[in-house]
Amino acid sequence: MPLLPAALTSSMLYFQMVIMAGTVMLAYYFEYTDTFTVNVQGFFCHDSAYRKPYPGPEDSSAVPPVLLYSLAAGVPVLVIIVGETAVFCLQLATRDFENQEKTILTGDCCYINPLVRRTVRFLGIYTFGLFATDIFVNAGQVVTGNLAPHFLALCKPNYTALGCQQYTQFISGEEACTGNPDLIMRARKTFPSKEAALSVYAAMYLT
């Protein structure tokens, strides 16, 4: 027996909610747990490519990551809400509201206002894309383990214990570093840039 339009709409809604929940959970595990191990990339003794001075904590930079993430998440949301509200008011002013299709949610008696429907839909699409971008960036960082230019300043390797007699000697393994483990882990996750990826995604969505 074929599904009724209302039942089909409800099924699609639940399916989309499950996909969204799974995406958010995967992003959480990438961001805040050590479920996915970062690839440990080695380096040569006194490698000049990684001997840049440590620029300091990210929070002390000209554009802190928290501010950038807030703008990437907040500005498009604000634009979507304002834009959809303006379109809705314009439709009301032109008396085109009655011609708009109403979306049945759970049955013949339950409807969603067109403004709410469109706003939630666009916000959902943007939020899903934002978390998906975060997942792909984290996956790339975990797989590549690309070292930051200031990696050695944070790693603080004991060259004497490692036996670095020559610059061409290759060092591998996490035990080579004696610095702060959290800072070292961040220095191993620099490519692709999360700040750049989220900023580009937000800008492309707005355009």
N, C-alpha and C positions, 0 to 999 in steps of 0.2 A: 504494500500500500504506500503510495507516494506521500512524502511529507507535505503538510500544509505550509503555505508561505510563512505563517507566524511561527510554526515549529521549526522550520528551516532557519529562520532569522535567529531564533533563540539558540539553536545548535551552533550556528556560526559564531554567535556572541560568546558562548562558553568556550568554544575552540580557540578563539582569539585571546580570551583571558588566560587560558592554559599556556599558550605560546608566550604571552607577555610575562607571565609568572616565571616560566622556565628561563626566559632571557634575563630577567632581573636576577634570578638566583645564580645563573652562570656568571654574570658580571660581578656579583658579590664574591663568589668563590675565587675569581681571578684577582679581585682587588684587595680583599681583606683576609684571605687564608693562604696557606702554603700548600694547597692541594696540588697545584701545578708547579713542578720544580723548574727553576730557571736554568737554562743551559749555561754551564760554567765555561766561559771562554778563556783560554790561556793568553799569556803575553810574554814578550821578550824582556830580559833584564834591562832596566833603565830605558825602556822604549819611549822615545821622545813624543810619540803620538798620544801617550796617556800621562804625560808629566805636567800638564797644565795645572796651575794653582786652583785650589778648591774655591769656587765663587761664594760659598756660604749657603745657608739654608734657603730652600725655595721660597719660604715665607718672606724673606728679606729682599727678594728681587723686585724690580720695578713694577712688574705685573705678577702678583702672587697667583699660584695655580687656583687657589680658592676663589679669587675674584674672577679669573678667566672661566672657571667651571660655572660659576653663578651666572655670568653673562651669557654663556653658551646655552644654559638651560632656561634662564629667565626671559631674555629678550625675545626669542622666537615665540615663547608661550604668550607673552604680553601682546605681541604683534598678531598672533592668531586670534586671541580673544577680542582685541579691539577691531580687527578686520571683519571677523564674522558678525560681531555686534553691529558694525556699520552697515554691512550688507543686509542684515535682518531688518534694521530700521529703514533702510532704503526700500526694501520690498514692502514694508508696511505703508510707507508714504506713497508708493505707487500703486497700492491696492493689489499687489501681486501675491499677497500672502495666501489667499484662499486657493491659489492654483498650485501651491507647493505640496508635494507628496509627504504624507505623514508616515513614519516608520512604526509598524506594529512591533511591540517588544515581546509580550507574552500572550496576547490574545486580542479579541475584538474590542475589548474595553480599555486597553492600556496603550497609550501613545506617547511618543517622545516629541517634545517641541522641536521644530526644525533647527532653531538656533542651538539648542543643547546637542542635538544629534550631530550637526556639522562640527561644532566646536570640539566635542569629545572625540569624534573621528579623526580630525586633524591633529589634535593633541596626542592621541594614541599613536598615530603614525609617526609623529616626530619623536615621541618618547621611545618607541621601539627602535627607531633608527639610531637614536643617541646611545642606547644601551648596546645595540649591535655593533656600532662603531667602537665603543669602549672594549667590547669583547675581542674584536679583531685586532685592535691595537695591543691589548694585553697578550693575546696569543702570539703576535709577532715578536713582542719583547721577550716572552718566555722562550720561544724557539730560537731566536738569534742570540740572545744574551750579549748584545753589542755593548762594548765598554765605553764609558764616558771619557772625554778628553782629560778629565781630572781624576781618573780612576786610581792611579798610583798614589795620589795625595790622600785618598781615603783608605786604600788597601794597606798602606804602610808595610810593605813586605820587608822581611828581615833578609837582606841580600847576603849577609854573611852566612846565616844558617842555610840559605838556599844554594849557597855555593856559586854565586853569580861572578864567575871569573871573567866571563866574556859577555859582551852585549848581545851576542847572537844566541845565548842560551835561552831556551824556551821554558817557561814556568806554567804549570797547569795544576789545577786542584784548589779547592777552597781553603785548605790549610796554609796556603802561601801567604794569606793576608792576616794581619794582626790588628786591624782597625775595627771600628764599630760595625757589627754585622748588618744592621739595618741600613746604614749609609752605603755600605758596600753593595748590598742587594739593589738599592736604587741606582747605583752607578753601573750596575750590570743590565739595567732595563732602560735604555735610552733611545732605542729605535724599534719601531717608528715612534715619533713624538706624539704623545697623547694630546698635549695642548694644541699642537698644530692640526691634528686630525679632527678633534671636536670643534675647533674654530672653523675649519673649512666646511665641515658638515653643516654647522649652524648657518654659515653664510650662504651655502648652496641652497639650503631649504628655504631661506628667506627670499632668495632671488627666483 
